[in-house]
Each structure stands twice: as structure tokens, then as C-alpha cells.
């Protein structure tokens, strides 16, 4: 394994650890919201979402190792900067939403919609971070197949997720 591939593996491991930290925070927040009468929406899309995000990390690693993808500094360093900025945006979202943030869609009746932090300018800033990271992380080491495949599948998943969130938050009337 080349030095750059080893470093990329460490980057992916760091992102995986960050995701585990998110899940710890998310589980705590979801449990708290459910205890306050919160309702979970859209459970069906959650397992595919977890699988897709896991596949992003595994796919990027496997593509680099099995297809011998090179590290191209002109691409890799800017993409690493995008990954770092996406992480910063993600944690800004988590901090802004506080106990309301979760990887699941759990809404407590009567809770007010947050309109501060990144939500002041963007409707779904966390998904901006997800999209940016999904493209940039694999491209740090030119794993372009993973970047393209994740982006396409994530677009379909986010179409569902955003509708679920909008309905849960009362922005879109529930039909049926």
C-alpha cells in the first residue's frame, strides 16, 4: 500500500469515528425527543441511508486499493479542504439544532423551527454538507466511481428524506 493510500485509509477511519460520534449524539437526542412526546417519521428510509453512508467509506477505500487510484495533489488537496469544510458545516448544524438534532427524523409537538445559524440562510444545510462530502471524500484519492455512484444514490435518498422532514415539520401538508 502506498503512503498516500495509507493516509487516505486513516482519513476514512477518522471520518468513520466521526460518524460513530454522531450516532452517539443522535441516539441521545432522539431518545430525549421521544421521551418528550416526539414522533419519528420516515423510518423506512433510515436503514438504506445508513447503508449508503457506510458504503461511501467502504467503496472509497476499496476503489483506491483495488483499482490503484492515484493521489493527484491538484485534485486531492482541494477535495480535502471541501471535506473539512463539510465537517465544519455539519457540526455547526448539530450545534445549532442542539437536542433537536438527530440522524433520525424525530419531531416534538410544539417545538419551534430553528432559524438561526446555517438555517438562517439554507433550508437543509446539513444535506449541503452531506452532498459536498459525498463528492469530495472519495475524490481526495481519485475514487471517482464511488463519488459518482454515491452522489446518484444519495440524490434519490435525499429526495425522500427532504420530503419526510418537510412533512414532519409541517411545511408540506400530509396527503392521504
Buried (B, 14 or more C-beta within 10 A) or exposed (E): EEEBBEBBBEBBEEBBEEBEEBEEBBEEBBEBBBEEEBEBBBEEBBEBBEEBBEBBBEBBBBBBBEEEBEBBEEBBEEBBEBBEBBBEBBBBBBEBBEBBBBBBBBBBEEBEEBEEBBBEEBEBBBBBBBBBBBBBBBBBBBBBBBBEBBBEBBEEBBEBBBBBBBBBEEEEEEEE
